[in-house]
């Protein structure tokens, strides 16, 4: 399985040392038998990620393709050139 995009974005922000995240908090599910669930919204996560990165002097580019019925996202990040 591929990781969720919000988890990848959080990992990227951690690697860059920005101390921020775009994932939503896990919430208890009550009597469903599961411990918790975590909602994710790919467009929202990408929007938040680009804003955070721009605010710290980075540019971001994304690419998406379909592989074996799954959408695969790549995120390219670099420092802005003056």
Jmol script that loads the backbone (N, CA, C; Angstrom):
load data "model"
ATOM      1  N   UNK A   1       0.825  -1.190   0.000  1.00  0.00           N
ATOM      2  CA  UNK A   1       0.000   0.000   0.000  1.00  0.00           C
ATOM      3  C   UNK A   1       0.867   1.251   0.000  1.00  0.00           C
ATOM      4  N   UNK A   2       0.388   2.251  -0.668  1.00  0.00           N
ATOM      5  CA  UNK A   2       1.058   3.543  -0.677  1.00  0.00           C
ATOM      6  C   UNK A   2       0.595   4.364   0.527  1.00  0.00           C
ATOM      7  N   UNK A   3       1.470   5.173   1.101  1.00  0.00           N
ATOM      8  CA  UNK A   3       1.026   6.031   2.214  1.00  0.00           C
ATOM      9  C   UNK A   3       0.081   7.113   1.708  1.00  0.00           C
ATOM     10  N   UNK A   4      -0.764   7.604   2.606  1.00  0.00           N
ATOM     11  CA  UNK A   4      -1.659   8.708   2.260  1.00  0.00           C
ATOM     12  C   UNK A   4      -0.841   9.966   2.031  1.00  0.00           C
ATOM     13  N   UNK A   5      -1.328  10.812   1.140  1.00  0.00           N
ATOM     14  CA  UNK A   5      -0.605  12.022   0.778  1.00  0.00           C
ATOM     15  C   UNK A   5      -0.363  12.935   1.983  1.00  0.00           C
ATOM     16  N   UNK A   6      -1.337  13.025   2.892  1.00  0.00           N
ATOM     17  CA  UNK A   6      -1.135  13.905   4.046  1.00  0.00           C
ATOM     18  C   UNK A   6      -0.004  13.408   4.937  1.00  0.00           C
ATOM     19  N   UNK A   7       0.163  12.083   5.043  1.00  0.00           N
ATOM     20  CA  UNK A   7       1.264  11.528   5.826  1.00  0.00           C
ATOM     21  C   UNK A   7       2.606  11.826   5.164  1.00  0.00           C
ATOM     22  N   UNK A   8       2.651  11.722   3.845  1.00  0.00           N
ATOM     23  CA  UNK A   8       3.869  12.045   3.104  1.00  0.00           C
ATOM     24  C   UNK A   8       4.206  13.524   3.279  1.00  0.00           C
ATOM     25  N   UNK A   9       3.202  14.382   3.181  1.00  0.00           N
ATOM     26  CA  UNK A   9       3.412  15.827   3.346  1.00  0.00           C
ATOM     27  C   UNK A   9       3.923  16.144   4.748  1.00  0.00           C
ATOM     28  N   UNK A  10       3.353  15.501   5.771  1.00  0.00           N
ATOM     29  CA  UNK A  10       3.838  15.704   7.140  1.00  0.00           C
ATOM     30  C   UNK A  10       5.294  15.276   7.266  1.00  0.00           C
ATOM     31  N   UNK A  11       5.647  14.157   6.636  1.00  0.00           N
ATOM     32  CA  UNK A  11       7.034  13.680   6.660  1.00  0.00           C
ATOM     33  C   UNK A  11       7.967  14.664   5.984  1.00  0.00           C
ATOM     34  N   UNK A  12       7.547  15.216   4.860  1.00  0.00           N
ATOM     35  CA  UNK A  12       8.348  16.220   4.152  1.00  0.00           C
ATOM     36  C   UNK A  12       8.561  17.456   5.019  1.00  0.00           C
ATOM     37  N   UNK A  13       7.505  17.928   5.639  1.00  0.00           N
ATOM     38  CA  UNK A  13       7.618  19.101   6.515  1.00  0.00           C
ATOM     39  C   UNK A  13       8.557  18.823   7.685  1.00  0.00           C
ATOM     40  N   UNK A  14       8.537  17.603   8.193  1.00  0.00           N
ATOM     41  CA  UNK A  14       9.432  17.218   9.279  1.00  0.00           C
ATOM     42  C   UNK A  14      10.884  17.199   8.799  1.00  0.00           C
ATOM     43  N   UNK A  15      11.132  16.605   7.631  1.00  0.00           N
ATOM     44  CA  UNK A  15      12.483  16.554   7.067  1.00  0.00           C
ATOM     45  C   UNK A  15      13.031  17.963   6.858  1.00  0.00           C
ATOM     46  N   UNK A  16      12.172  18.875   6.422  1.00  0.00           N
ATOM     47  CA  UNK A  16      12.595  20.261   6.183  1.00  0.00           C
ATOM     48  C   UNK A  16      12.719  21.050   7.490  1.00  0.00           C
ATOM     49  N   UNK A  17      12.321  20.440   8.600  1.00  0.00           N
ATOM     50  CA  UNK A  17      12.441  21.083   9.907  1.00  0.00           C
ATOM     51  C   UNK A  17      11.483  22.241  10.123  1.00  0.00           C
ATOM     52  N   UNK A  18      10.305  22.178   9.487  1.00  0.00           N
ATOM     53  CA  UNK A  18       9.362  23.292   9.568  1.00  0.00           C
ATOM     54  C   UNK A  18       8.395  23.187  10.752  1.00  0.00           C
ATOM     55  N   UNK A  19       8.369  22.065  11.438  1.00  0.00           N
ATOM     56  CA  UNK A  19       7.535  21.938  12.633  1.00  0.00           C
ATOM     57  C   UNK A  19       6.051  22.161  12.394  1.00  0.00           C
ATOM     58  N   UNK A  20       5.558  21.744  11.245  1.00  0.00           N
ATOM     59  CA  UNK A  20       4.143  21.927  10.896  1.00  0.00           C
ATOM     60  C   UNK A  20       3.621  20.613  10.325  1.00  0.00           C
ATOM     61  N   UNK A  21       2.303  20.501  10.209  1.00  0.00           N
ATOM     62  CA  UNK A  21       1.721  19.349   9.531  1.00  0.00           C
ATOM     63  C   UNK A  21       0.410  19.742   8.861  1.00  0.00           C
ATOM     64  N   UNK A  22       0.000  18.909   7.904  1.00  0.00           N
ATOM     65  CA  UNK A  22      -1.236  19.169   7.162  1.00  0.00           C
ATOM     66  C   UNK A  22      -2.274  18.074   7.396  1.00  0.00           C
ATOM     67  N   UNK A  23      -1.896  17.023   8.115  1.00  0.00           N
ATOM     68  CA  UNK A  23      -2.845  15.938   8.366  1.00  0.00           C
ATOM     69  C   UNK A  23      -3.860  16.355   9.420  1.00  0.00           C
ATOM     70  N   UNK A  24      -5.003  15.718   9.355  1.00  0.00           N
ATOM     71  CA  UNK A  24      -6.048  15.993  10.340  1.00  0.00           C
ATOM     72  C   UNK A  24      -5.900  15.016  11.500  1.00  0.00           C
ATOM     73  N   UNK A  25      -6.294  15.438  12.670  1.00  0.00           N
ATOM     74  CA  UNK A  25      -6.163  14.610  13.868  1.00  0.00           C
ATOM     75  C   UNK A  25      -7.035  13.365  13.776  1.00  0.00           C
ATOM     76  N   UNK A  26      -6.553  12.284  14.361  1.00  0.00           N
ATOM     77  CA  UNK A  26      -7.355  11.060  14.455  1.00  0.00           C
ATOM     78  C   UNK A  26      -8.479  11.289  15.447  1.00  0.00           C
ATOM     79  N   UNK A  27      -9.633  10.675  15.159  1.00  0.00           N
ATOM     80  CA  UNK A  27     -10.775  10.822  16.059  1.00  0.00           C
ATOM     81  C   UNK A  27     -11.266   9.440  16.482  1.00  0.00           C
ATOM     82  N   UNK A  28     -11.635   9.286  17.752  1.00  0.00           N
ATOM     83  CA  UNK A  28     -12.170   7.997  18.215  1.00  0.00           C
ATOM     84  C   UNK A  28     -13.436   7.631  17.441  1.00  0.00           C
ATOM     85  N   UNK A  29     -13.654   6.333  17.254  1.00  0.00           N
ATOM     86  CA  UNK A  29     -14.799   5.896  16.466  1.00  0.00           C
ATOM     87  C   UNK A  29     -15.911   5.282  17.295  1.00  0.00           C
ATOM     88  N   UNK A  30     -15.822   5.372  18.607  1.00  0.00           N
ATOM     89  CA  UNK A  30     -16.907   4.854  19.444  1.00  0.00           C
ATOM     90  C   UNK A  30     -17.008   3.352  19.396  1.00  0.00           C
ATOM     91  N   UNK A  31     -18.210   2.834  19.172  1.00  0.00           N
ATOM     92  CA  UNK A  31     -18.452   1.393  19.211  1.00  0.00           C
ATOM     93  C   UNK A  31     -18.246   0.677  17.895  1.00  0.00           C
ATOM     94  N   UNK A  32     -17.512   1.258  16.962  1.00  0.00           N
ATOM     95  CA  UNK A  32     -17.350   0.646  15.640  1.00  0.00           C
ATOM     96  C   UNK A  32     -16.381  -0.526  15.638  1.00  0.00           C
ATOM     97  N   UNK A  33     -15.608  -0.711  16.716  1.00  0.00           N
ATOM     98  CA  UNK A  33     -14.605  -1.767  16.739  1.00  0.00           C
ATOM     99  C   UNK A  33     -13.231  -1.291  16.319  1.00  0.00           C
ATOM    100  N   UNK A  34     -13.169  -0.110  15.726  1.00  0.00           N
ATOM    101  CA  UNK A  34     -11.879   0.468  15.372  1.00  0.00           C
ATOM    102  C   UNK A  34     -11.457   1.421  16.478  1.00  0.00           C
ATOM    103  N   UNK A  35     -10.165   1.601  16.630  1.00  0.00           N
ATOM    104  CA  UNK A  35      -9.670   2.500  17.668  1.00  0.00           C
ATOM    105  C   UNK A  35      -9.912   3.948  17.269  1.00  0.00           C
ATOM    106  N   UNK A  36      -9.542   4.300  16.034  1.00  0.00           N
ATOM    107  CA  UNK A  36      -9.748   5.672  15.571  1.00  0.00           C
ATOM    108  C   UNK A  36      -9.737   5.712  14.051  1.00  0.00           C
ATOM    109  N   UNK A  37     -10.183   6.826  13.526  1.00  0.00           N
ATOM    110  CA  UNK A  37     -10.167   7.069  12.090  1.00  0.00           C
ATOM    111  C   UNK A  37      -9.512   8.412  11.840  1.00  0.00           C
ATOM    112  N   UNK A  38      -8.941   8.568  10.657  1.00  0.00           N
ATOM    113  CA  UNK A  38      -8.340   9.844  10.299  1.00  0.00           C
ATOM    114  C   UNK A  38      -8.827  10.226   8.904  1.00  0.00           C
ATOM    115  N   UNK A  39      -9.538  11.337   8.842  1.00  0.00           N
ATOM    116  CA  UNK A  39     -10.033  11.845   7.565  1.00  0.00           C
ATOM    117  C   UNK A  39      -8.866  12.472   6.808  1.00  0.00           C
ATOM    118  N   UNK A  40      -8.842  12.325   5.507  1.00  0.00           N
ATOM    119  CA  UNK A  40      -7.862  13.054   4.715  1.00  0.00           C
ATOM    120  C   UNK A  40      -8.513  13.567   3.446  1.00  0.00           C
ATOM    121  N   UNK A  41      -8.049  14.712   3.010  1.00  0.00           N
ATOM    122  CA  UNK A  41      -8.582  15.412   1.853  1.00  0.00           C
ATOM    123  C   UNK A  41      -7.379  15.858   1.030  1.00  0.00           C
ATOM    124  N   UNK A  42      -7.087  15.157  -0.056  1.00  0.00           N
ATOM    125  CA  UNK A  42      -5.873  15.417  -0.829  1.00  0.00           C
ATOM    126  C   UNK A  42      -5.791  16.854  -1.325  1.00  0.00           C
ATOM    127  N   UNK A  43      -6.825  17.417  -1.969  1.00  0.00           N
ATOM    128  CA  UNK A  43      -6.705  18.805  -2.417  1.00  0.00           C
ATOM    129  C   UNK A  43      -6.442  19.777  -1.261  1.00  0.00           C
ATOM    130  N   UNK A  44      -7.120  19.556  -0.122  1.00  0.00           N
ATOM    131  CA  UNK A  44      -6.921  20.426   1.037  1.00  0.00           C
ATOM    132  C   UNK A  44      -5.490  20.303   1.558  1.00  0.00           C
ATOM    133  N   UNK A  45      -4.977  19.077   1.650  1.00  0.00           N
ATOM    134  CA  UNK A  45      -3.613  18.863   2.123  1.00  0.00           C
ATOM    135  C   UNK A  45      -2.598  19.535   1.197  1.00  0.00           C
ATOM    136  N   UNK A  46      -2.788  19.406  -0.115  1.00  0.00           N
ATOM    137  CA  UNK A  46      -1.867  20.047  -1.060  1.00  0.00           C
ATOM    138  C   UNK A  46      -1.931  21.564  -0.948  1.00  0.00           C
ATOM    139  N   UNK A  47      -3.131  22.115  -0.804  1.00  0.00           N
ATOM    140  CA  UNK A  47      -3.278  23.571  -0.652  1.00  0.00           C
ATOM    141  C   UNK A  47      -2.559  24.062   0.602  1.00  0.00           C
ATOM    142  N   UNK A  48      -2.744  23.345   1.713  1.00  0.00           N
ATOM    143  CA  UNK A  48      -2.082  23.732   2.963  1.00  0.00           C
ATOM    144  C   UNK A  48      -0.569  23.580   2.840  1.00  0.00           C
ATOM    145  N   UNK A  49      -0.123  22.520   2.171  1.00  0.00           N
ATOM    146  CA  UNK A  49       1.309  22.281   2.013  1.00  0.00           C
ATOM    147  C   UNK A  49       1.972  23.395   1.216  1.00  0.00           C
ATOM    148  N   UNK A  50       1.374  23.789   0.105  1.00  0.00           N
ATOM    149  CA  UNK A  50       1.986  24.835  -0.722  1.00  0.00           C
ATOM    150  C   UNK A  50       2.056  26.160   0.038  1.00  0.00           C
ATOM    151  N   UNK A  51       1.035  26.474   0.823  1.00  0.00           N
ATOM    152  CA  UNK A  51       1.042  27.707   1.615  1.00  0.00           C
ATOM    153  C   UNK A  51       2.154  27.667   2.664  1.00  0.00           C
ATOM    154  N   UNK A  52       2.272  26.546   3.376  1.00  0.00           N
ATOM    155  CA  UNK A  52       3.327  26.410   4.379  1.00  0.00           C
ATOM    156  C   UNK A  52       4.713  26.520   3.750  1.00  0.00           C
ATOM    157  N   UNK A  53       4.903  25.832   2.630  1.00  0.00           N
ATOM    158  CA  UNK A  53       6.211  25.859   1.984  1.00  0.00           C
ATOM    159  C   UNK A  53       6.561  27.248   1.458  1.00  0.00           C
ATOM    160  N   UNK A  54       5.609  27.898   0.814  1.00  0.00           N
ATOM    161  CA  UNK A  54       5.861  29.268   0.320  1.00  0.00           C
ATOM    162  C   UNK A  54       6.241  30.204   1.460  1.00  0.00           C
ATOM    163  N   UNK A  55       5.576  30.050   2.588  1.00  0.00           N
ATOM    164  CA  UNK A  55       5.853  30.887   3.741  1.00  0.00           C
ATOM    165  C   UNK A  55       7.254  30.691   4.304  1.00  0.00           C
ATOM    166  N   UNK A  56       7.896  29.571   3.945  1.00  0.00           N
ATOM    167  CA  UNK A  56       9.254  29.292   4.411  1.00  0.00           C
ATOM    168  C   UNK A  56      10.277  29.343   3.274  1.00  0.00           C
ATOM    169  N   UNK A  57       9.898  29.966   2.163  1.00  0.00           N
ATOM    170  CA  UNK A  57      10.851  30.180   1.071  1.00  0.00           C
ATOM    171  C   UNK A  57      11.058  29.016   0.126  1.00  0.00           C
ATOM    172  N   UNK A  58      10.060  28.136   0.010  1.00  0.00           N
ATOM    173  CA  UNK A  58      10.157  26.994  -0.897  1.00  0.00           C
ATOM    174  C   UNK A  58       9.139  27.112  -2.029  1.00  0.00           C
ATOM    175  N   UNK A  59       9.468  26.496  -3.156  1.00  0.00           N
ATOM    176  CA  UNK A  59       8.528  26.332  -4.266  1.00  0.00           C
ATOM    177  C   UNK A  59       8.127  24.861  -4.300  1.00  0.00           C
ATOM    178  N   UNK A  60       6.918  24.589  -4.751  1.00  0.00           N
ATOM    179  CA  UNK A  60       6.428  23.218  -4.812  1.00  0.00           C
ATOM    180  C   UNK A  60       5.762  22.970  -6.150  1.00  0.00           C
ATOM    181  N   UNK A  61       6.005  21.796  -6.694  1.00  0.00           N
ATOM    182  CA  UNK A  61       5.344  21.357  -7.921  1.00  0.00           C
ATOM    183  C   UNK A  61       4.844  19.942  -7.688  1.00  0.00           C
ATOM    184  N   UNK A  62       3.657  19.635  -8.177  1.00  0.00           N
ATOM    185  CA  UNK A  62       3.114  18.285  -8.023  1.00  0.00           C
ATOM    186  C   UNK A  62       2.892  17.643  -9.385  1.00  0.00           C
ATOM    187  N   UNK A  63       2.845  16.342  -9.368  1.00  0.00           N
ATOM    188  CA  UNK A  63       2.526  15.569 -10.552  1.00  0.00           C
ATOM    189  C   UNK A  63       1.688  14.385 -10.086  1.00  0.00           C
ATOM    190  N   UNK A  64       0.709  13.994 -10.862  1.00  0.00           N
ATOM    191  CA  UNK A  64      -0.167  12.876 -10.508  1.00  0.00           C
ATOM    192  C   UNK A  64      -0.300  11.957 -11.710  1.00  0.00           C
ATOM    193  N   UNK A  65      -0.243  10.658 -11.456  1.00  0.00           N
ATOM    194  CA  UNK A  65      -0.500   9.687 -12.510  1.00  0.00           C
ATOM    195  C   UNK A  65      -1.222   8.496 -11.919  1.00  0.00           C
ATOM    196  N   UNK A  66      -1.757   7.661 -12.782  1.00  0.00           N
ATOM    197  CA  UNK A  66      -2.514   6.492 -12.365  1.00  0.00           C
ATOM    198  C   UNK A  66      -1.648   5.255 -12.550  1.00  0.00           C
ATOM    199  N   UNK A  67      -1.533   4.456 -11.510  1.00  0.00           N
ATOM    200  CA  UNK A  67      -0.745   3.234 -11.568  1.00  0.00           C
ATOM    201  C   UNK A  67      -1.541   2.113 -10.919  1.00  0.00           C
ATOM    202  N   UNK A  68      -1.840   1.107 -11.683  1.00  0.00           N
ATOM    203  CA  UNK A  68      -2.591  -0.055 -11.190  1.00  0.00           C
ATOM    204  C   UNK A  68      -3.882   0.367 -10.489  1.00  0.00           C
ATOM    205  N   UNK A  69      -4.561   1.370 -11.035  1.00  0.00           N
ATOM    206  CA  UNK A  69      -5.837   1.807 -10.484  1.00  0.00           C
ATOM    207  C   UNK A  69      -5.742   2.759  -9.310  1.00  0.00           C
ATOM    208  N   UNK A  70      -4.529   3.185  -8.962  1.00  0.00           N
ATOM    209  CA  UNK A  70      -4.332   4.110  -7.853  1.00  0.00           C
ATOM    210  C   UNK A  70      -3.724   5.407  -8.371  1.00  0.00           C
ATOM    211  N   UNK A  71      -4.173   6.526  -7.823  1.00  0.00           N
ATOM    212  CA  UNK A  71      -3.551   7.796  -8.163  1.00  0.00           C
ATOM    213  C   UNK A  71      -2.268   7.944  -7.367  1.00  0.00           C
ATOM    214  N   UNK A  72      -1.174   8.199  -8.063  1.00  0.00           N
ATOM    215  CA  UNK A  72       0.132   8.379  -7.432  1.00  0.00           C
ATOM    216  C   UNK A  72       0.492   9.857  -7.556  1.00  0.00           C
ATOM    217  N   UNK A  73       0.887  10.445  -6.444  1.00  0.00           N
ATOM    218  CA  UNK A  73       1.246  11.863  -6.411  1.00  0.00           C
ATOM    219  C   UNK A  73       2.742  11.987  -6.141  1.00  0.00           C
ATOM    220  N   UNK A  74       3.399  12.861  -6.887  1.00  0.00           N
ATOM    221  CA  UNK A  74       4.783  13.197  -6.556  1.00  0.00           C
ATOM    222  C   UNK A  74       4.824  14.680  -6.222  1.00  0.00           C
ATOM    223  N   UNK A  75       5.670  15.006  -5.271  1.00  0.00           N
ATOM    224  CA  UNK A  75       5.805  16.390  -4.811  1.00  0.00           C
ATOM    225  C   UNK A  75       7.276  16.781  -4.951  1.00  0.00           C
ATOM    226  N   UNK A  76       7.533  17.825  -5.706  1.00  0.00           N
ATOM    227  CA  UNK A  76       8.876  18.352  -5.880  1.00  0.00           C
ATOM    228  C   UNK A  76       8.973  19.662  -5.120  1.00  0.00           C
ATOM    229  N   UNK A  77      10.006  19.794  -4.303  1.00  0.00           N
ATOM    230  CA  UNK A  77      10.181  21.000  -3.496  1.00  0.00           C
ATOM    231  C   UNK A  77      11.602  21.485  -3.652  1.00  0.00           C
ATOM    232  N   UNK A  78      11.760  22.801  -3.792  1.00  0.00           N
ATOM    233  CA  UNK A  78      13.098  23.405  -3.812  1.00  0.00           C
ATOM    234  C   UNK A  78      13.012  24.805  -3.218  1.00  0.00           C
ATOM    235  N   UNK A  79      14.142  25.271  -2.742  1.00  0.00           N
ATOM    236  CA  UNK A  79      14.209  26.634  -2.226  1.00  0.00           C
ATOM    237  C   UNK A  79      14.008  27.615  -3.369  1.00  0.00           C
ATOM    238  N   UNK A  80      13.289  28.696  -3.101  1.00  0.00           N
ATOM    239  CA  UNK A  80      13.090  29.728  -4.119  1.00  0.00           C
ATOM    240  C   UNK A  80      14.432  30.362  -4.441  1.00  0.00           C
ATOM    241  N   UNK A  81      14.633  30.607  -5.717  1.00  0.00           N
ATOM    242  CA  UNK A  81      15.838  31.271  -6.171  1.00  0.00           C
ATOM    243  C   UNK A  81      15.551  32.759  -6.276  1.00  0.00           C
ATOM    244  N   UNK A  82      16.414  33.548  -5.678  1.00  0.00           N
ATOM    245  CA  UNK A  82      16.186  35.015  -5.666  1.00  0.00           C
ATOM    246  C   UNK A  82      16.333  35.640  -7.024  1.00  0.00           C
TER     247      UNK A  82
END
end "model"
wireframe off; spacefill off
backbone 0.3
color backbone group
